[in-house]
Amino acid sequence: MTPQRFNRLTSVLEKRQPDLTVVLENVFDPHNVSAVMRTCDAVGIQDVHILNDRIPPHKKWGYRSSSTAAEWLSVHQFTNAEECFAEVKKNYDTIYTAYLGEQSVNLYSLDLTQSVALVFGNETFGISEHIRQYTDGDFIIPQAGIIKSLNISVACAVTLYEAYRQKSAKGHYNKSRLPHEKKLDLQKQWKLV
């Protein structure tokens, strides 16, 4: 490994955000999943949770969409919603869904500097009602057009960059925030030690 590569990987690891994750519920298109992974990597998310309890689990991701982001992420796949959200609740304090509903709050009113999991539904039906029982609230991305929703990967990107903006303003990217054991594990996986 060149010194430049070592420094780049070390710098990326130092900016990982252990208190922010994404959960994807039954997203059909592996290219959408991969595009989400690429955005997760870009904003410093390490752990991504993929729930496929109504469609078959993905065997591979859309390579062109991800630019190999999955190699650098910890991807947790589940086929059972209860198991998925039990795991998420162990590690994150609040779970929000991107959901078009009467009680949904504006994305920009959320405090995304806290320990948060953000759930996005599939391309056709969005978040299912059975998943909402595991969550703490719903949000919408404000829009001025006729169509009320965005593509899953775009909605996720808009939301994650709002989290990035808030976390940057609070200095979350200025110091290493990963727990020591997790950091050591990733250093080994990334061949930094």
Sequence and secondary structure as in RCSB ss.txt:
>XXXX:A:sequence
MTPQRFNRLTSVLEKRQPDLTVVLENVFDPHNVSAVMRTCDAVGIQDVHILNDRIPPHKKWGYRSSSTAAEWLSV
HQFTNAEECFAEVKKNYDTIYTAYLGEQSVNLYSLDLTQSVALVFGNETFGISEHIRQYTDGDFIIPQAGIIKSL
NISVACAVTLYEAYRQKSAKGHYNKSRLPHEKKLDLQKQWKLV
>XXXX:A:secstr
  HHHHHHHHHHHHT  TTEEEEEES   HHHHHHHHHHHHHHT  EEEEE SSS   SS  HHHHTTGGGGSEE
EEES HHHHHHHHHHH SEEEEE   TT EEGGGS TTSSEEEEE BTTTBS HHHHTT SEEEE    SSS   
 HHHHHHHHHHHHHHHHHHTTTTSS  S HHHHHHHHHHTT  
